[in-house]
Amino acid sequence: MKKGFVKSLLMCLCLLPGLNSCAAETSKNDKNKNSNTEMTTDGKKLVVFFSHTGENYSVGYIEKGNTHIIADMIADATGADRFEIVPEKGYPEDSYDECIAIAKKELQQHARPAVKGDIAIEDYDVIFVGYPQWWGEPPMCVYTFIEKHDWTGKTVIPFVTHEGSGMGSTDRKIASACKGADVAVGKGLAVEGKIAQENRDSARKSVNRWLERTGFKK
């Protein structure tokens, strides 16, 4: 009986390296599954964005939205086509407080405001998706656009303008919405709206450095 116990113990010890190897491989596979793969930089590119004009926080009344400025810089540097998400019912332009109040109500209601026009993202390989940070979320009209399309196999790169909040977790929310896409979580671009509006040389340098770092500069 003692001899049989020792034999069983030795067999278990022999199996342990294999079990540890399997556990390590499983852990590695799980890690790879939950992390982004290398972003595809080849193929046809599109910049899709929503941007707010009129009264904006810290920059006053503006004719061209902060996100629009960054979107144009990205498109110019990469040779991408561009499409602006425009809600059928625009947000107030004379009062930023009113605009944000409506945005908060839409967020609480999980609203999907109707938007004008469309573009076939199915014809593109790489899509940059841009928006201002509103209440820790992309504006609801961005979701309206996203949910119209099949994102399977696309590479999606979020970019935001903000006034201190940075990207936050909005890139993860874009990843959840763009089902089937390889979304560049943790690799997007966040530019302060005031810099985009008032220091465009600095903003352009930030955009170009980011595009070079991620391999998208043409």
C-alpha positions as CSV (number, residue, x, y, z in Angstrom):
1,M,0.0,0.0,0.0
2,K,2.9,2.3,0.9
3,K,4.7,1.4,-2.3
4,G,1.5,2.2,-4.3
5,F,1.1,5.6,-2.6
6,V,4.7,6.5,-3.4
7,K,4.3,5.5,-7.1
8,S,1.1,7.6,-7.4
9,L,2.9,10.6,-5.8
10,L,5.8,10.3,-8.2
11,M,3.4,10.2,-11.2
12,C,1.7,13.4,-9.9
13,L,5.0,15.1,-9.6
14,C,5.9,14.2,-13.1
15,L,2.7,15.6,-14.4
16,L,3.1,19.0,-12.6
17,P,5.4,20.6,-15.2
18,G,3.0,19.8,-17.9
19,L,0.0,21.1,-15.9
20,N,2.0,24.3,-15.1
21,S,2.8,24.7,-18.8
22,C,-0.8,24.3,-19.8
23,A,-1.9,26.8,-17.1
24,A,0.7,29.3,-18.4
25,E,-0.4,28.8,-22.0
26,T,-4.1,29.3,-21.0
27,S,-3.2,32.4,-19.1
28,K,-1.3,33.7,-22.1
29,N,-4.1,32.9,-24.5
30,D,-6.7,34.6,-22.2
31,K,-4.4,37.7,-22.0
32,N,-4.1,37.8,-25.8
33,K,-7.8,37.4,-26.2
34,N,-8.5,40.4,-24.0
35,S,-5.8,42.7,-25.5
36,N,-5.8,44.5,-28.8
37,T,-3.9,43.0,-31.7
38,E,-1.7,45.1,-33.8
39,M,-3.7,47.7,-35.6
40,T,-4.2,47.4,-39.3
41,T,-2.8,50.5,-40.9
42,D,-3.3,49.5,-44.5
43,G,-6.4,50.0,-46.6
44,K,-9.0,52.7,-47.3
45,K,-9.4,55.1,-44.5
46,L,-12.3,57.2,-43.2
47,V,-12.6,59.9,-40.5
48,V,-16.1,60.0,-38.9
49,F,-16.8,62.6,-36.3
50,F,-19.4,64.7,-34.4
51,S,-18.5,68.2,-33.4
52,H,-20.3,71.0,-31.7
53,T,-20.3,74.6,-32.9
54,G,-21.6,77.8,-31.2
55,E,-21.0,78.4,-27.5
56,N,-18.4,75.9,-26.1
57,Y,-16.7,75.6,-22.7
58,S,-13.6,77.7,-22.3
59,V,-13.4,78.8,-25.9
60,G,-16.5,81.0,-26.3
61,Y,-18.5,81.0,-29.5
62,I,-16.8,79.0,-32.3
63,E,-17.6,78.6,-36.0
64,K,-15.8,75.3,-36.4
65,G,-16.0,72.7,-33.7
66,N,-12.9,71.5,-31.7
67,T,-13.4,67.9,-32.9
68,H,-13.9,69.0,-36.5
69,I,-10.5,70.7,-36.4
70,I,-8.8,67.5,-35.2
71,A,-10.7,65.4,-37.6
72,D,-9.5,67.5,-40.5
73,M,-5.9,67.3,-39.3
74,I,-6.2,63.5,-39.2
75,A,-7.8,63.3,-42.6
76,D,-5.2,65.6,-44.1
77,A,-2.3,63.6,-42.6
78,T,-3.6,60.2,-43.6
79,G,-5.4,60.8,-46.9
80,A,-8.6,59.6,-45.3
81,D,-12.1,60.5,-46.5
82,R,-14.3,62.3,-43.9
83,F,-17.9,62.2,-42.8
84,E,-19.5,64.5,-40.2
85,I,-22.3,63.1,-38.0
86,V,-24.9,65.9,-38.0
87,P,-28.1,65.4,-35.8
88,E,-31.3,66.3,-37.5
89,K,-32.2,68.4,-34.5
90,G,-29.1,70.4,-33.7
91,Y,-27.9,71.2,-30.1
92,P,-28.3,74.8,-28.9
93,E,-25.6,77.1,-30.1
94,D,-26.2,80.1,-27.9
95,S,-25.8,78.4,-24.5
96,Y,-23.3,75.6,-23.8
97,D,-25.1,74.9,-20.5
98,E,-28.3,74.2,-22.4
99,C,-26.5,72.0,-24.9
100,I,-24.9,69.9,-22.1
101,A,-28.2,69.7,-20.2
102,I,-29.8,68.2,-23.4
103,A,-26.8,65.9,-23.8
104,K,-27.2,64.7,-20.2
105,K,-31.0,64.0,-20.7
106,E,-30.2,62.0,-23.9
107,L,-27.6,60.0,-22.0
108,Q,-30.0,59.2,-19.2
109,Q,-32.7,58.1,-21.7
110,H,-30.2,56.1,-23.8
111,A,-31.5,58.2,-26.7
112,R,-30.6,57.7,-30.3
113,P,-31.1,61.1,-32.0
114,A,-31.7,60.9,-35.7
115,V,-28.8,62.0,-37.9
116,K,-28.6,63.4,-41.4
117,G,-27.2,61.4,-44.3
118,D,-24.9,58.4,-44.1
119,I,-21.8,56.9,-45.5
120,A,-21.0,53.2,-46.2
121,I,-18.3,52.4,-43.7
122,E,-18.4,48.9,-45.2
123,D,-16.3,50.3,-48.0
124,Y,-13.5,51.2,-45.6
125,D,-10.8,49.3,-43.7
126,V,-9.8,51.8,-41.1
127,I,-12.2,54.2,-39.4
128,F,-11.2,57.0,-37.1
129,V,-14.2,57.9,-34.8
130,G,-14.1,61.3,-33.2
131,Y,-16.3,63.2,-30.7
132,P,-16.2,65.6,-27.7
133,Q,-16.3,64.1,-24.2
134,W,-19.8,64.7,-22.8
135,W,-20.7,63.3,-19.4
136,G,-18.0,60.6,-19.7
137,E,-19.6,59.3,-23.0
138,P,-19.5,59.9,-26.7
139,P,-22.6,62.0,-27.6
140,M,-25.6,59.8,-28.2
141,C,-25.8,60.7,-31.9
142,V,-22.5,59.0,-32.3
143,Y,-24.1,55.7,-31.2
144,T,-26.9,56.4,-33.7
145,F,-24.4,56.3,-36.5
146,I,-22.5,53.4,-35.1
147,E,-25.6,51.2,-34.7
148,K,-26.5,51.7,-38.4
149,H,-23.5,49.7,-39.6
150,D,-21.7,46.4,-39.5
151,W,-18.2,46.9,-38.0
152,T,-17.0,43.3,-38.4
153,G,-13.3,43.2,-39.4
154,K,-12.8,47.0,-39.3
155,T,-10.0,48.8,-37.5
156,V,-11.5,51.6,-35.4
157,I,-9.4,54.3,-33.7
158,P,-11.2,56.7,-31.3
159,F,-10.2,60.3,-30.9
160,V,-11.7,63.0,-28.6
161,T,-11.6,66.6,-27.6
162,H,-12.0,67.5,-24.0
163,E,-11.4,70.1,-21.3
164,G,-9.5,68.1,-18.8
165,S,-11.1,64.6,-18.8
166,G,-8.9,63.1,-21.5
167,M,-10.2,60.0,-23.3
168,G,-11.7,58.6,-20.1
169,S,-13.2,55.2,-20.8
170,T,-15.0,56.3,-23.9
171,D,-12.7,54.2,-26.1
172,R,-14.0,51.1,-24.3
173,K,-17.6,52.2,-24.9
174,I,-16.8,52.6,-28.6
175,A,-15.3,49.1,-28.6
176,S,-18.5,47.7,-27.1
177,A,-20.6,49.6,-29.7
178,C,-18.6,48.7,-32.7
179,K,-19.2,44.9,-32.5
180,G,-16.7,42.8,-34.4
181,A,-14.2,45.6,-34.9
182,D,-10.6,45.7,-33.7
183,V,-10.8,48.9,-31.6
184,A,-7.6,50.7,-30.6
185,V,-8.4,50.8,-26.8
186,G,-5.7,52.6,-25.0
187,K,-4.2,53.9,-28.3
188,G,-6.6,56.7,-29.2
189,L,-5.9,60.4,-29.2
190,A,-7.2,63.0,-26.7
191,V,-6.7,66.7,-27.4
192,E,-7.8,69.6,-25.2
193,G,-10.5,71.6,-27.0
194,K,-8.9,74.9,-26.1
195,I,-5.6,73.8,-27.7
196,A,-7.4,72.6,-30.8
197,Q,-9.2,75.9,-31.1
198,E,-6.5,78.4,-30.0
199,N,-3.2,76.7,-30.6
200,R,-3.6,74.7,-33.8
201,D,0.2,74.4,-34.5
202,S,0.5,72.5,-31.2
203,A,-2.6,70.4,-31.9
204,R,-1.3,69.5,-35.3
205,K,2.1,68.4,-33.8
206,S,0.2,66.2,-31.3
207,V,-1.8,64.7,-34.1
208,N,1.2,64.0,-36.3
209,R,3.2,62.5,-33.4
210,W,0.3,60.2,-32.6
211,L,-0.1,59.1,-36.2
212,E,3.6,58.4,-36.6
213,R,3.6,56.4,-33.4
214,T,0.7,54.3,-34.4
215,G,1.9,53.9,-38.0
216,F,-0.9,55.9,-39.8
217,K,1.0,58.9,-41.2
218,K,1.1,58.7,-45.0
